[in-house]
Amino acid sequence: MSAGTYTPRPGAAPLGRMIATQTALETRMLLRNGEQLLLTVIIPTLLLVLFSAVDIVDTGAGESVDFLTPGILALAVMSTAFTGQAIATGFERRYGVLKRLGASPLPRWALMTAKTLAVLVTEVLQVVLLTVIAFALGWSPHGNPFAVLLLLVLGTAAFSGLGLLMAGTLKAEATLAAANLVFLLLLVGGGVVVPLDKFPDAVQSVLGLLPIAALSDGLREVLQHGASMPWGDLGILSVWAVLGLGAAAKFFRWE
């Protein structure tokens, strides 16, 4: 037996492996949390089925499911990237989890990368589930798949930035209350299930600048009306993504 066969080799694992391991952990934590599942899976699914089957809201000409599905997909992105991530990260910060992870070999930017990747994995599962249900309800999508992907990515970036900003600046209890309140307000006034043209003209112009309205409208333009690339909505989401991620990077407090 050669000398040094069992010599310890202390040191951090490769960065890619650390990010992948942390991503898998974050994803499992998201999927095991009952409150998270309520926000990310159950509520969007119930809204899609209920409003498609029962004529509660006037969604205009055509099948209700064709109008509702893009909005519900946008809601799913917001529930995971904003509401769920803000609440989970806020309580991790309160209990000192982020502080301890920040002192580990995993760089802080890599931790945030892992959280973002976990959000993306969860969103993929959401989109697949909601798409299957929508097709079962008679959904007939149109448009450019690349535009849909770009909208979802920019929407995720925008909501992730806002969620991390809230989690990194407010107390956990305040984050819990504020994130749920914003979720409810944007569900009603973000063009998800109620068309924006049902609101007064002055209110429409303001609501149309919200990230949930831009994501809902952009997805609807592509999937329902067959638009090639909704540049206006993409521009609004890009601005929110830059502002949200920039503010989160600057003001996020780890303790």
N, C-alpha and C positions, 0 to 999 in steps of 0.2 A: 504494500500500500504506500503510495507516494505521500510525502509530507505535504500538509496543507489541503488535503482532500476535503476536510470538514472545516476549513477556515471560514469564519463568518464573513459575509459581504454586505454590510449594512449600507443602506442607501434607498432613495426613493425609487419607486417603479417608473417606467417610462411614462411620459406625460400623456400620451395617447391612451395607454391602459388606465391611468388614473381617471381621465375624463370619461372613458367608457364605463368603468366600474361605478363612478359617481352617478352617471346618467341612468344606469340600470337601477341603482338604489333609489334615485329620485322618482323614477317612473313607478317602481313598486309602491313607494309611499303614496304617490298620487292615486293609484288604482285601489289601494287598500283602505283609503279614507272614505268613510261613508258620506260625509258632507260633500267631499269633492265629487263623488259619483253622482250625488243628487244634482249638483250644479252642472256637471259636465255631460252627463248621460241622460238621467231620468227627466229633468225639466225640459231640455230641448226635444227629446223624443215625445213626451206627452203633449207639448205645444204643437209639434208638427202633426201628430195624429188627430188631436182634438180640433184644431182650427181647419184642418183639411177635410175632416168628416162632418163637422157642424158649421153651418153658415152663420158664424158669429160676427165676423168683420167683413165689410165689403172690400174685396181685394181687386175689384175692377173686372174687366173682361177676361175670359179664359178660365182655366181650372185654378182653384185656390192653391193647390199643391205647387203649381208652377211659380206662383208669387211667393209662397211661404218658404219653400225649401232654401232658396238663397239666403233669406233672412235668418232662418234657423241655423244654417251653416255659420253665418257671421256670429250669431249668438253663442254657438259652441266654441268658437275661437275666443270670444271675449270671456266666457265663463272659465276657460282653462288658463289662458295667457294673462288675464287681468285679475279676475275675482279670486280664483283658486290659488294662483301663485302669490298674490298679495297677502292673502290670509295665512297661507302656509309659511311663507318667508317671514312675515311679521312675528309669528309665534316662535319660529326658530331663532329669530333675533332676540326676542324677549328671554327665552330660556338659555341663551348663551351658546346655542348650537353653532351659529355662524361665527362667533368669536373663536371657538375651538377649531372649527374647520379652517378658519383663516390663518391659524397658527400651524396647520399641518403642511406637509410638503406640497399639497395641491394648491397652486396659486389661486388667488381670489378670482381673477378673471376666468380661470378654468372652472371654478365652482359655478359661476354665473353661466358659463357656456353649457355646463352639464344640466343646469336647471332649464335652460332654454331648449336643449335637445330633448329633455324629458317632456316638456310642453309639446314639442313637435310630434313626438311619438304618440302622446295621448291624443293630439288633434287628428292624426292619421286614423287612429281607431274610431274616433268620433265621426269623422267624415265618411268612413266606410260604412259604419252602422246607419247613419242618417241617410246616406245615399241608397242603401238597400231598402230601408223603410219607405223612402220617397218613391222609389221605383214601384214598390208594391202598392202604393197609393195612386199610381198613374202618372208619375212625373215624367215630363218629356223635355230634357235639357237640350240646349243648343250652344253654339259659340266655340271659342278658342280655349282649349284646356290649359295652354300656357298662360293665358290671361288670368284664368281662375287660380292657377298655382301662384302667380305673382301677387295677386290680391290677397291670398291667404297668408303668404309669407310676410308681406308688408303689414297686414293687419296684426299678425302675431308679434312682429317687432314693435309696432305701436303700442299694443296693449301690454306687452311684456315690460316695456320701458315705464309705462304709467303704473303698472302694478308694483314693480320694484321700487319706483320712486315713493309710492305710498307706504310700502312695507319698510322702507329704509329711513323714513322721516317721522312717521306717526307711531304712537304706542300700539301694541298688538290689539287691545280692545277697540281703540279708535279705528284701526285698520279693518277689523272685522265688521264694525258697524258701517263704516264709510263704503267699503267694497260691496257689501250687500245692498246698500241703499243705491249706489251708482248702478249696480246690476239691474235693479228693479226699474229705476228711472229710464235707463237706456233701453230696456226691454219694451217699455211703453212708447217712448219718444224717439227711438232711434231707427224707425222704419223697419223693424224686425217683423212684426205681425200687423201693425197698423200703417198703411201708406202715409208718407209724409204729406201728400196733398190733402189729407183730411184735417191738417192743422192750418191755422191762419197764415197768410202769406208772410207776415213779418216773422213769425215763429219758424216757418219752413226754412228761411234763409239761414237762420242760426243753427237749427238742427242739422241741416245738410252739411255743416262743417265738422260735425262730430265724427270720430273715427268709426263708430258702429254704423252710422248712417252712410258714410262713404263706402264701407265694406259691404253693407247690405245692398246699397244701390249699385255698386260696381258688379257684384256677383249677379244681381238681378238683370242688369243690362246685358251681361254676357250669356248667362244660362237661360234667361227667359226670352230676351229680345234678339239674341244672336250677335251682339256687338263684338267687334274684333278686339278692341283695346280701350277701356274706359279711362282715358288719360286724366280727366279731371279728378275722378275718385282716387286714382293712383297717386296723383299729386298731393291730395289731402292726406292720404295715409302716409306718404313719404315724409311730409312735414311733421306729422304727429310722431312718427318713428324716430326722427332725428331729435326732436325736442324731448320726447320721453326718455329715450336712451341716454341722451346727453345730460339731462337733469338728474337721472338716476345715478349715472357715473360720478357726477359732481357732488351730489348731496347725500348719497346713501351712507348711513352710519351703521357700522358693524356691531356696535354695542348699544 
